[in-house]
Amino acid sequence: MLVSAKEMLQKAKSGKYAVGQFNINNLEWTKAVLLTAEELRSPVILGVSEGAGKYMCGFNTVADMVKAMMKTLNITVPVALHLDHGTYEGAYKAMDAGFSSVMFDGSHYGIEENVEKTTDVIREAHSRGISVEAEVGAIGGEEDGVIGGGEVADPDECKRIADLGVDMLAAGIGNIHGKYPANWAGLRFDVLDAIQQKTGEMPLVLHGGTGIPADMIRKAISLGVSKINVNTECQLAFQEATRKYIEEGKDLIGKGFDPRKLLAPGVEAIKATVKEKMELFGSVGKAE
């Protein structure tokens, strides 16, 4: 059964660890993340962007697949199905489809409109027991065609959004989606600390978890980050393993062209990446 992300993140915040959000792109991705979470006894958040949802034939297809897979694989750890960077309309569609958590990304609106729309989403989601993530200050890099300039959030705006009653808050602190450029200046821990001071017990979310050095991740967790999003790293691991399989000619041997065989090395690579991240985030063994 899917659960809201609220309780798992409150536990993470008080326990000084973070829960990973691993974006899913298809059946293989979902299976790899769920099996690894169960094996490591870690709570987990499955992230679905609107683009990935469209690719997988809509939110209903995604939610039904995840629920059926959890039942078949006998997944007993807490799992939240979360809309990543949702639009206002998308948040409502995901809730109707059975998602247990949604992110409404109003960071491209002015603060007044962001507050108004976030308030609406919170009211509806909380009436259904669904957790809500909001965002202040665009995260750099590209997310479904939306490019942010690595903006840094205003701690006062963060407090204003946090006070609306969101369950988790994503704030730009110099992080970027996708690969980090060579001249990246690093995370702004001074800003993260200032946001933490103003938002108190609110679990904070770090987007663009791929490529941030491990020591920076650990420091961010110590400063209140309780949810870290990973997507690109799993995609790169899947791509490298699949490329190797084909370059070695394994798809030409016997039934090596069977997609179940062709995609298997990539699935194992995703599992290894998820395991590495769960160990870094400190969530291993935290599922009760």
WOGI-V921929 format. One record per residue. N is the residue number from 1. RES is the residue in one letter. SS is DSSP state (@ for helix, = for strand, . for the rest). OMEGA is omega in radians with two decimals (none if undefined). NEAR is the number of other C-alpha atoms within 12 Angstrom. Layout:
n=N res=RES ss=SS omega=OMEGA near=NEAR
n=N res=RES ss=SS omega=OMEGA near=NEAR
This chain:
n=1 res=M ss=. omega=3.12 near=23
n=2 res=L ss=. omega=3.11 near=34
n=3 res=V ss=. omega=3.02 near=29
n=4 res=S ss=. omega=3.14 near=35
n=5 res=A ss=. omega=-3.01 near=43
n=6 res=K ss=@ omega=-3.05 near=40
n=7 res=E ss=@ omega=-3.11 near=29
n=8 res=M ss=@ omega=-3.13 near=37
n=9 res=L ss=@ omega=3.05 near=45
n=10 res=Q ss=@ omega=3.09 near=27
n=11 res=K ss=@ omega=3.14 near=27
n=12 res=A ss=@ omega=-3.12 near=38
n=13 res=K ss=@ omega=-3.12 near=33
n=14 res=S ss=@ omega=-3.13 near=21
n=15 res=G ss=@ omega=3.11 near=22
n=16 res=K ss=. omega=2.98 near=28
n=17 res=Y ss=. omega=3.13 near=39
n=18 res=A ss=. omega=3.05 near=45
n=19 res=V ss== omega=3.13 near=52
n=20 res=G ss== omega=2.90 near=50
n=21 res=Q ss== omega=3.14 near=47
n=22 res=F ss== omega=-3.12 near=47
n=23 res=N ss== omega=-3.14 near=44
n=24 res=I ss=. omega=-3.08 near=42
n=25 res=N ss=. omega=-3.13 near=33
n=26 res=N ss=. omega=-3.13 near=30
n=27 res=L ss=@ omega=-3.10 near=26
n=28 res=E ss=@ omega=-3.13 near=32
n=29 res=W ss=@ omega=-3.09 near=38
n=30 res=T ss=@ omega=-3.13 near=39
n=31 res=K ss=@ omega=-3.12 near=35
n=32 res=A ss=@ omega=-3.10 near=38
n=33 res=V ss=@ omega=-3.12 near=49
n=34 res=L ss=@ omega=-3.12 near=46
n=35 res=L ss=@ omega=3.14 near=32
n=36 res=T ss=@ omega=3.11 near=38
n=37 res=A ss=@ omega=-3.14 near=44
n=38 res=E ss=@ omega=-3.13 near=31
n=39 res=E ss=@ omega=-3.09 near=26
n=40 res=L ss=@ omega=-3.11 near=29
n=41 res=R ss=. omega=3.14 near=27
n=42 res=S ss=. omega=2.96 near=38
n=43 res=P ss=. omega=-3.09 near=47
n=44 res=V ss== omega=3.06 near=56
n=45 res=I ss== omega=3.07 near=47
n=46 res=L ss== omega=-3.11 near=49
n=47 res=G ss== omega=3.10 near=46
n=48 res=V ss== omega=3.06 near=46
n=49 res=S ss== omega=3.12 near=38
n=50 res=E ss=@ omega=3.10 near=37
n=51 res=G ss=@ omega=3.12 near=26
n=52 res=A ss=@ omega=3.10 near=28
n=53 res=G ss=@ omega=3.11 near=35
n=54 res=K ss=@ omega=3.14 near=20
n=55 res=Y ss=@ omega=-3.11 near=18
n=56 res=M ss=. omega=3.05 near=25
n=57 res=C ss=. omega=3.01 near=17
n=58 res=G ss=. omega=-3.07 near=27
n=59 res=F ss=@ omega=3.13 near=36
n=60 res=N ss=@ omega=3.12 near=22
n=61 res=T ss=@ omega=-3.12 near=24
n=62 res=V ss=@ omega=-3.09 near=35
n=63 res=A ss=@ omega=3.14 near=38
n=64 res=D ss=@ omega=3.12 near=23
n=65 res=M ss=@ omega=-3.11 near=30
n=66 res=V ss=@ omega=-3.12 near=42
n=67 res=K ss=@ omega=-3.14 near=30
n=68 res=A ss=@ omega=-3.13 near=20
n=69 res=M ss=@ omega=3.11 near=27
n=70 res=M ss=@ omega=3.14 near=30
n=71 res=K ss=@ omega=-3.10 near=18
n=72 res=T ss=@ omega=-3.11 near=15
n=73 res=L ss=. omega=-3.12 near=22
n=74 res=N ss=. omega=3.12 near=19
n=75 res=I ss=. omega=-3.06 near=30
n=76 res=T ss=. omega=3.14 near=27
n=77 res=V ss=. omega=3.12 near=32
n=78 res=P ss=. omega=3.13 near=34
n=79 res=V ss== omega=3.02 near=44
n=80 res=A ss== omega=3.05 near=43
n=81 res=L ss== omega=-2.88 near=47
n=82 res=H ss== omega=3.03 near=47
n=83 res=L ss== omega=-3.08 near=50
n=84 res=D ss== omega=3.13 near=45
n=85 res=H ss== omega=-3.11 near=42
n=86 res=G ss== omega=2.96 near=40
n=87 res=T ss=. omega=3.11 near=31
n=88 res=Y ss=@ omega=3.14 near=34
n=89 res=E ss=@ omega=-3.13 near=22
n=90 res=G ss=@ omega=-3.14 near=30
n=91 res=A ss=@ omega=3.13 near=41
n=92 res=Y ss=@ omega=3.12 near=32
n=93 res=K ss=@ omega=-3.14 near=28
n=94 res=A ss=@ omega=3.12 near=42
n=95 res=M ss=@ omega=3.13 near=35
n=96 res=D ss=@ omega=-3.10 near=22
n=97 res=A ss=@ omega=3.12 near=27
n=98 res=G ss=. omega=3.04 near=33
n=99 res=F ss=. omega=-3.09 near=46
n=100 res=S ss=. omega=-3.11 near=41
n=101 res=S ss== omega=3.12 near=50
n=102 res=V ss== omega=2.97 near=54
n=103 res=M ss== omega=2.96 near=46
n=104 res=F ss== omega=-3.13 near=46
n=105 res=D ss=. omega=3.12 near=40
n=106 res=G ss=. omega=-3.02 near=36
n=107 res=S ss=. omega=-3.14 near=40
n=108 res=H ss=. omega=3.04 near=28
n=109 res=Y ss=. omega=2.96 near=20
n=110 res=G ss=. omega=-3.04 near=18
n=111 res=I ss=@ omega=-3.11 near=26
n=112 res=E ss=@ omega=-3.13 near=17
n=113 res=E ss=@ omega=3.07 near=17
n=114 res=N ss=@ omega=3.13 near=30
n=115 res=V ss=@ omega=-3.08 near=31
n=116 res=E ss=@ omega=-3.10 near=21
n=117 res=K ss=@ omega=3.11 near=31
n=118 res=T ss=@ omega=3.12 near=43
n=119 res=T ss=@ omega=3.11 near=28
n=120 res=D ss=@ omega=-3.09 near=25
n=121 res=V ss=@ omega=3.14 near=39
n=122 res=I ss=@ omega=-3.11 near=36
n=123 res=R ss=@ omega=-3.11 near=21
n=124 res=E ss=@ omega=-3.09 near=25
n=125 res=A ss=@ omega=-3.09 near=34
n=126 res=H ss=@ omega=3.09 near=26
n=127 res=S ss=@ omega=3.13 near=13
n=128 res=R ss=. omega=-3.14 near=21
n=129 res=G ss=. omega=-3.11 near=24
n=130 res=I ss=. omega=-3.14 near=37
n=131 res=S ss== omega=-3.06 near=42
n=132 res=V ss== omega=3.00 near=53
n=133 res=E ss== omega=3.07 near=49
n=134 res=A ss== omega=-3.12 near=54
n=135 res=E ss== omega=3.05 near=48
n=136 res=V ss== omega=3.13 near=46
n=137 res=G ss=. omega=-3.07 near=37
n=138 res=A ss=. omega=3.01 near=36
n=139 res=I ss=. omega=-3.12 near=37
n=140 res=G ss== omega=3.10 near=33
n=141 res=G ss== omega=-3.06 near=28
n=142 res=E ss== omega=3.10 near=22
n=143 res=E ss== omega=-3.11 near=28
n=144 res=D ss=. omega=3.06 near=21
n=145 res=G ss=. omega=3.12 near=14
n=146 res=V ss== omega=-3.08 near=21
n=147 res=I ss== omega=3.08 near=18
n=148 res=G ss== omega=-3.03 near=25
n=149 res=G ss=. omega=-3.13 near=22
n=150 res=G ss=. omega=-3.09 near=30
n=151 res=E ss=. omega=3.10 near=26
n=152 res=V ss== omega=-3.05 near=32
n=153 res=A ss=. omega=3.07 near=37
n=154 res=D ss=. omega=-3.11 near=30
n=155 res=P ss=@ omega=3.12 near=29
n=156 res=D ss=@ omega=3.07 near=21
n=157 res=E ss=@ omega=3.10 near=30
n=158 res=C ss=@ omega=3.13 near=41
n=159 res=K ss=@ omega=-3.12 near=32
n=160 res=R ss=@ omega=3.12 near=27
n=161 res=I ss=@ omega=3.13 near=42
n=162 res=A ss=@ omega=-3.10 near=35
n=163 res=D ss=. omega=3.09 near=23
n=164 res=L ss=. omega=3.13 near=28
n=165 res=G ss=. omega=3.08 near=29
n=166 res=V ss=. omega=-3.11 near=41
n=167 res=D ss=. omega=3.13 near=42
n=168 res=M ss== omega=-3.03 near=47
n=169 res=L ss== omega=3.04 near=50
n=170 res=A ss== omega=-3.13 near=50
n=171 res=A ss== omega=3.12 near=52
n=172 res=G ss=. omega=3.09 near=39
n=173 res=I ss== omega=3.13 near=40
n=174 res=G ss=. omega=3.13 near=33
n=175 res=N ss=. omega=-3.01 near=45
n=176 res=I ss== omega=3.00 near=39
n=177 res=H ss=. omega=3.09 near=36
n=178 res=G ss=. omega=-3.11 near=30
n=179 res=K ss=. omega=3.12 near=24
n=180 res=Y ss=. omega=3.12 near=25
n=181 res=P ss=. omega=-3.09 near=17
n=182 res=A ss=. omega=-3.08 near=9
n=183 res=N ss=. omega=-3.13 near=7
n=184 res=W ss=. omega=-3.03 near=19
n=185 res=A ss=. omega=-3.13 near=16
n=186 res=G ss=. omega=-3.12 near=25
n=187 res=L ss=. omega=3.11 near=36
n=188 res=R ss=. omega=-3.09 near=27
n=189 res=F ss=@ omega=3.08 near=29
n=190 res=D ss=@ omega=3.13 near=20
n=191 res=V ss=@ omega=3.12 near=28
n=192 res=L ss=@ omega=3.14 near=37
n=193 res=D ss=@ omega=-3.14 near=26
n=194 res=A ss=@ omega=3.11 near=24
n=195 res=I ss=@ omega=3.14 near=39
n=196 res=Q ss=@ omega=3.14 near=36
n=197 res=Q ss=@ omega=-3.06 near=19
n=198 res=K ss=@ omega=-3.05 near=23
n=199 res=T ss=@ omega=3.00 near=33
n=200 res=G ss=. omega=-3.03 near=25
n=201 res=E ss=. omega=-3.10 near=30
n=202 res=M ss=. omega=3.04 near=39
n=203 res=P ss== omega=-3.14 near=47
n=204 res=L ss== omega=-3.04 near=48
n=205 res=V ss== omega=3.08 near=48
n=206 res=L ss== omega=3.08 near=48
n=207 res=H ss=. omega=3.09 near=49
n=208 res=G ss=. omega=-3.08 near=41
n=209 res=G ss=. omega=-3.13 near=44
n=210 res=T ss=. omega=3.02 near=36
n=211 res=G ss=. omega=3.05 near=29
n=212 res=I ss=. omega=-3.12 near=34
n=213 res=P ss=. omega=-3.06 near=19
n=214 res=A ss=@ omega=-3.11 near=20
n=215 res=D ss=@ omega=3.09 near=15
n=216 res=M ss=@ omega=3.09 near=26
n=217 res=I ss=@ omega=-3.12 near=39
n=218 res=R ss=@ omega=-3.14 near=27
n=219 res=K ss=@ omega=3.13 near=26
n=220 res=A ss=@ omega=3.11 near=40
n=221 res=I ss=@ omega=3.14 near=37
n=222 res=S ss=@ omega=-3.13 near=26
n=223 res=L ss=. omega=3.00 near=35
n=224 res=G ss=. omega=3.07 near=43
n=225 res=V ss== omega=-3.05 near=47
n=226 res=S ss== omega=-3.14 near=47
n=227 res=K ss== omega=-3.13 near=50
n=228 res=I ss== omega=-3.08 near=46
n=229 res=N ss== omega=3.14 near=46
n=230 res=V ss== omega=3.09 near=43
n=231 res=N ss=. omega=-3.05 near=39
n=232 res=T ss=@ omega=-3.08 near=32
n=233 res=E ss=@ omega=3.09 near=30
n=234 res=C ss=@ omega=3.12 near=38
n=235 res=Q ss=@ omega=3.14 near=29
n=236 res=L ss=@ omega=3.13 near=22
n=237 res=A ss=@ omega=3.12 near=28
n=238 res=F ss=@ omega=-3.11 near=31
n=239 res=Q ss=@ omega=-3.12 near=24
n=240 res=E ss=@ omega=-3.12 near=21
n=241 res=A ss=@ omega=3.14 near=27
n=242 res=T ss=@ omega=3.11 near=29
n=243 res=R ss=@ omega=-3.12 near=21
n=244 res=K ss=@ omega=-3.13 near=20
n=245 res=Y ss=@ omega=-3.12 near=25
n=246 res=I ss=@ omega=-3.14 near=23
n=247 res=E ss=@ omega=3.11 near=14
n=248 res=E ss=. omega=3.08 near=14
n=249 res=G ss=. omega=-3.08 near=16
n=250 res=K ss=@ omega=3.11 near=23
n=251 res=D ss=@ omega=-3.13 near=23
n=252 res=L ss=@ omega=-3.11 near=15
n=253 res=I ss=. omega=3.12 near=14
n=254 res=G ss=. omega=3.13 near=11
n=255 res=K ss=. omega=-3.11 near=13
n=256 res=G ss=. omega=3.12 near=19
n=257 res=F ss=. omega=3.12 near=18
n=258 res=D ss=. omega=-3.08 near=14
n=259 res=P ss=@ omega=3.11 near=18
n=260 res=R ss=@ omega=3.10 near=16
n=261 res=K ss=@ omega=-3.10 near=22
n=262 res=L ss=@ omega=-3.08 near=30
n=263 res=L ss=. omega=-3.06 near=31
n=264 res=A ss=@ omega=3.13 near=29
n=265 res=P ss=@ omega=3.11 near=28
n=266 res=G ss=@ omega=3.12 near=31
n=267 res=V ss=@ omega=3.11 near=37
n=268 res=E ss=@ omega=3.12 near=28
n=269 res=A ss=@ omega=3.08 near=31
n=270 res=I ss=@ omega=3.14 near=41
n=271 res=K ss=@ omega=-3.12 near=34
n=272 res=A ss=@ omega=3.13 near=26
n=273 res=T ss=@ omega=3.14 near=32
n=274 res=V ss=@ omega=3.13 near=50
n=275 res=K ss=@ omega=-3.14 near=33
n=276 res=E ss=@ omega=-3.12 near=26
n=277 res=K ss=@ omega=3.14 near=41
n=278 res=M ss=@ omega=3.10 near=39
n=279 res=E ss=@ omega=3.12 near=26
n=280 res=L ss=@ omega=-3.10 near=27
n=281 res=F ss=@ omega=3.11 near=41
n=282 res=G ss=. omega=-3.06 near=34
n=283 res=S ss=. omega=-3.12 near=41
n=284 res=V ss=. omega=3.10 near=29
n=285 res=G ss=. omega=-3.09 near=24
n=286 res=K ss=. omega=3.09 near=28
n=287 res=A ss=. omega=-3.11 near=26
n=288 res=E ss=. omega=none near=16
